Amino acid sequence: MPLIVVKERIEEPIAKVWELVKNIEDYPRFMKPVREVKVLSRTGDVTDAEWEIELKGSLLRWSEREICRPEEHRIEFVQIEGDLEKFEGHWDLKAASPEATEVELQVDFEIGIPMLRDMLNPVAEKALRENAITMLRSFHTRSVADLT
């Protein structure tokens, strides 16, 4: 099972970055790989949402349940159904200083075709890692846009 972990330092206070990370419905506006996020339900700190992202020219679709842990600045997610056999992970924010935040995105996934897993996992891992990095770096752009 490939595990992707990407980290990015955002030069903004954790409270501001937390607002950007937890508002998933805004992602398509400033994250190029994210085509659509549709919130299906939100009850307290639990959100069910449908996602569509572009991955190397193909569309990857899934629905996920997100559990928001605001006191920890953490969001855990797990695929309910979708294109992959397994897709789960978390967003984790840590204050690096009063004016900077370390953001970690971790994704654990599994392709559902056993015969092709060994061949496809490395390709999918590379593509998902590139998308994850692009998503994290998009927070820089969004943060600057909010300041102007």
C-alpha positions, 0 to 999 in steps of 0.5 A: 500500500503506497503511503504519500506524505508531503509537508509545506511551510506556510508563512501564515498563522495556524488559525488562518491556514486552518480556515483555508484547509477545512473549507474544502468546498473552496478548493476548486477555486484555487487548487488546479488539480481539484475539479469539484468538491461537493459537500453532501452533508455536514453534521458537527465535525463530520463531513461527507463530500464527493471529490473529483480531481485531475490526475495526469489527464484522467479524472479520479472520483470518490466520496469521503468522510472527513472527521475534523478535529479543530482542537488538534488542527487535524482532519482525517478522511476515508473513502466511502466509495470511489475509483480506488480500493482504499483512499484515506489519510489526514491533514495535520497542521502545527504552528511552526511559529506565531506567524508560520504553519507546517501543513502535512498531507498524508494519503494511504491508497490502494489500487483495486486491481490485484494483477496490475497493482505492482505496475500501477501503484508506482505510477499512481503514487508519483501522480498523487504525490505531485497533486498533493504537493500542488495542493499544498503549495496552492495554500500559498497562493490563496493566502496571498490572494486573501491579503490583497 
